Amino acid sequence: MELRHLRYFVAVADHGSFTRAAATLRMEQPPLSQQIRQFENELGVTLFQRLTRGVKLTDIGAALLPQARAVLDLQGDFLAAARGLARGDRGQLRVGLAGAVPLLPLIPLTIRRFREAWPEADVSFEESNTPALSEALHERRVDVAIVRPPVPNDAQLAVYPLFDEPTVVALPSGHAHAADGAVGLSMIASEPLIIFPRELGPGFHDAILAACQQAGFTPRLGQQAPQIAATVPLVAAGLGVSVVPASLSQIHAGGVTFHPIKEPAPKATLAIAVLRGQHAPLVSRFVSALREASAEWAERQDENVTRSKTATKTTESL
């Protein structure tokens, strides 16, 4: 049995005539009649009663017709899915996000745009740390990840720079500098520095310590946070101060104030990571959408910095 036999069967049943069905199928009537007869012989049943004018389904034919339609519908769904995957406008996309990345404004912006452009795509997310996301990429548990480089075991990964996120100092309420604006790292040199374990994000971890060294001191490390976002509650508990990505300032934790950092200031670098080689078109579409949103976000950040510097110079001249 071939799928064309089912199409012939359904067409004849719908039109009640070999002649009209043949016209719809764009074939001659005799070959269609022959195909239906062969199909009946293969099945060992009679599907149609041949009448003087047209045909009528037998009881067996009427019972088999819904199943024939269901098989053809499945074929249609299969073809639509295959073509959609090939075009990159449907399928499943699994996105990994490094610590605190979901708080970045450009992430919901990218996802919203992506869903609007490709509504049939099924996007899911997994939040973890960079080493775990690297492993997930290798094991094909995620398709694309936003990570904090360097990425371990990156020989089989393609890593593309995304942008450098500014950082801020998180201070407990009541701190001597809690009412200040921008804070220099040297101003918190005597404070216990709450930081996450290096293995969770060696690039960002080392950038924080290097900035402290550049500011003229070696930080006194306080209690470790189990992840980047967990530093804020520890600061709120009065266990020390921390340097965190600026996006974490969206956490409205009581008892914490966030402050821009005077230079030298570390950056929280982000990158996109995917397995090397061919990707599903949907992955390429998401990466393109993310890089486009990132470029727009970086441009707005530069404009904000320029306006801030202009306002500062104006104030100083007054």
Secondary structure, 3 states (H helix, E strand, C coil): CCHHHHHHHHHHHHHCCHHHHHHHHCCCHHHHHHHHHHHHHHHCCCCEEECCCCEEECHHHHHHHHHHHHHHHHHHHHHHHHHHHHHCCEEEEEEEECCCHHHCCHHHHHHHHHHHHCCEEEEEEEECCHHHHHHHHHCCCCCEEEECCCCCCCCCEEEEEEEEECEEEEEECCCCCCCCCCECHHHHCCCEEEECCHHHCHHHHHHHHHHHHHCCCCCEEEEECCCHHHHHHHHHCCCCEEEEEHHHHHCCCCCEEEEEECCCCCCEEEEEEEECCCCCHHHHHHHHHHHHHHHHHHHHHHHHHHHHHHHHHHHHHC
